[in-house]
Amino acid sequence: MAYQLHDVDCVRGATTVLEGVSLDVNRGEILALVGPNGAGKSTLLAVMAGDIVPSRGRVMLQGKDIATFSPRELARLRSVLLQSNQVSFSFSVRDVVLMGRSPWAATSDDETDERVVRQAMADADVEHLANRSFQALSGGERARASLARVFAQDTEVVLLDEPTASLDLRHQEDVMVAARRLADEGKAVVVVLHDLSLAAAWADQIAILAGGRLVEVGVPTETINADLVKRVYGIDVHVLSDPSGRMVIIPQRP
């Protein structure tokens, strides 16, 4: 078990952002966090990262309370992709990706760092951008370079907040293929997604949030249905299968 969340609340000011969230995250699986805007997905991911301290409840990472880890220990256990991808100075893409190796300074050799960085850049399809300035990239290119940095951190837990949001169709699939590879290597991957079809196609487990509460958790094909989507999102949908048998969710249109 990578994570265990026990009855987690998160209150900001007068607003309860998360309430009573209990959730297990397994190694070797992709868990997709889905739900409408404001459901609490990004806050939940930040709680799992140890970046936000819950108002109540416990977050266990690999059997230990996440609050007991030092920042360096956390950086070696979990990597985090945020929605905002900013770099203050004009670093090259390769330098940005290499930053992912910083938690392992003095513990890994240059050859290992080079191998991991090359693989990370290939997985995120940014090899051809290696010498470009990060600040000169498009939004989608920045997102992929930041994703490569996360991959280069080479942690047992990978937390991705909307990694496909600014990407074209091909690169959305590339990201999920890379996430699948990480899970198949035994890592725990938690990804915030808005595309229910993408979540259903790639996730082993799906956690549906609404109003800061966990509505359903389970295997996508056993969890997602038209009634649930209507209740959570307030929209009528068709739940279909593509030619490969994977679930596809599309809005009902006049």
N, C-alpha and C positions, 0 to 999 in steps of 0.2 A: 504494500500500500504506500503510495507516494504522499497523499494528503488525506487527512481526516478533519473535517470542519464540524464542530459540535455547537449547534444552537447559536449561530453567530448573528449578532445585531450590529448595525453601524448607524450611529446617529450623528448628523451634522447640523449644528444649531438646533432648530426646532423640527427638522425633517429627519424622519427615519428612512434611511436609504436602503438598508438591508434589515430583515426581520426574521429571526428563527431559522436561519439557513444551516442545514446539516447536509453534508455531501462528502462522499468518498471519491478519490481519484486514484485509479490503478496504474501501475507501471505497465508499459507495453500497449497503452490505449490512447486514442484521441478522444478527449471530452470537449464537446462544443457547448458553449454558453450562448443561448439565443433568447430573444425576447424583444419587445418594442423599445423604442427610445425611452430612456429614463427608468428602465426596469431594474437597474443596479448591476449590470454585467461588468462594466469596467471597474466599478467599486469592488465587486467581489474578486475580480482578478487582482486588484491592488492589495486587498486583504490577504489573498493567497501568496502574493509576492513578499508580504511583510512590510509593505510601504504604508499601509494604513492599519492602525491598531483598532481592532473591533471594540465596540462599546460593551459588548457582553459576548461570552462564549469563548471557545478555544480553537486555535488553528494548529494542527499537528502536521509537521513536515518530517517524513521518514521517521515517525514514531516519537519525535521530540517537539515540545512547544516551540513554535516559530520565534517567539519572543526571546528564547534563550540563545539564539545564534548571533554571532557577531556579523557586521556587514560583509566582511571578507568570506566568512563561512557561508553566508547566504548566497553570495556571488558565485561560489563554487558549486552550489547545490541547484540553484534555479536561475534561469535567464529570462528577461522580460522585454518584450517589444511593446512600446507605448504607441498610442495613436499619433502623437506629435514626434516628428523626427527632425531635430534641430542640431546643428553643429556650429559652434561659435566662430571657429576659425576655418581657414581655407585648406582643410586636410584633403588629401586624395582619397578616393574610395577605398583603395587598399589599406591606407592608414586607419580609416574608420573601422574597417572590418578587423584589422589587427588589434584595435582597442578591445575587442571581445576577449582577447587572450590575457588582458591585464590581471584578472583575478588569479591567474596561474603563474605570475611572475616569480622567478626563482624556483619554480617547481617543474617546469618543462623546458626542453632544449629548443634551439632555433629550428631544428629539423621537424620536430613535432608541431611547433607553431606554424611553420610554413605549410605542412601537409594539411592541417586543420583549416587554415585560412583558404587554401586552394579549394578544398572540398566545399567550404561554406560559400565561396563566391560562385562556384559552379552550380550549387543547389539553388542559389538565388538569381542565377543568370546575370551576374554583374562582372564576369571576367573581362569582357571587352571594355568595361568602364574603369578598370583598375587605376589608371593614371589620371582620370578626370577629377576635377575639384568637386567635392560633395555639394558645395553651394551652387554649382552650375547645373546640377541635375534637375530634371523634371520631377514633379511630385511622385510619380510612379517609380522612377529610378531611385529616388531617395528612399522610398519605402523598401525597395528590394535591397539596397545597400545596407539599410538598418537591419533588415532581416538577416542578411549575411553576417553582420556583427553578432547577432544573437546566436546564430548557428555556430559561429567560431568560439563562443564562450564554452560550448561543449559540456553542458550541464545535464544532470539526470532528469530535471524538470524544465520544461520549456513553456512559457506563458506568452501568448500572442494576442494582443488586443487589436482586433479588426485588421489582420495582416493583408486582406484582399481588397480593402475598401477603395484604394486608388489604382488598382491594377486592371489591365485588360484581361480578356477572357483566358488567353493562353497562360499569362503569368499567375492568374488565380489558381488555375489547375496545377501549375508548377509548384506553387507554395504548398498546396495540399498534398502533392506527391512527396515533397520533402518532409512534410509533417508525418506522413504515413511511414516514410523510411525511418525517421527518428523513433516513432512508436514501435516499429518492428524490431529496432535495436534494443528495445526494453525501456525506453524513456517514457515518461508521462508528458503528454502534450495537452495543454488546455488552450483553446482558441475561442475568442469571441467572434461570432459571425452574425451577419444580418440575413444572408442568403440561406433560407431553409433548405433549398434543394442541395446546395453545396454541403451544408451540415449533414444532411441525410446521406449523401453519397460517400462521405469520408469519415464521419465520426463513428466510433464504437459505441459511445454513450452520448446522450444529449441531455442537457439540463435547461429547462425552460423557466425563465423568470418573468414575473410581472409585478409591478408595484413593490419591488424589493423582496418579494417572497418567491420561494421555489415552488413552481406549480407542478412540474412533473420531471422525473429523471428516469431514463431507461434507454434501451436500444431504439434508434430512430424509427425503424419500421413498426415497432410495437407501441410507440409513444405518440408519434405525430398522426393526427387525423383532422379532418375538416372541422369537426365540432370544436376540438381543442384550439385550432388556429383561430376560429371565429371568436371563441371566448377570450383568448389572449390578445389577439391583434385587432379584433373588431372588423374583420373582413372575411367574405366568403371566398373559398378557394376550391380548386380541384386538386385532389391528391391522386396522382397517376404514376405509372411506371414507364421508364424509357425502354428502348429495345434490349438493354442489358439487364433489365429487371430492377434498376435502381429507382428509388422514389423521386418524383418530381412534384413540386408544389407550385401551382400557378394561380393567380387571382381569377375569379370569375368576372368576365367582362361582358357588357351588354352587346 
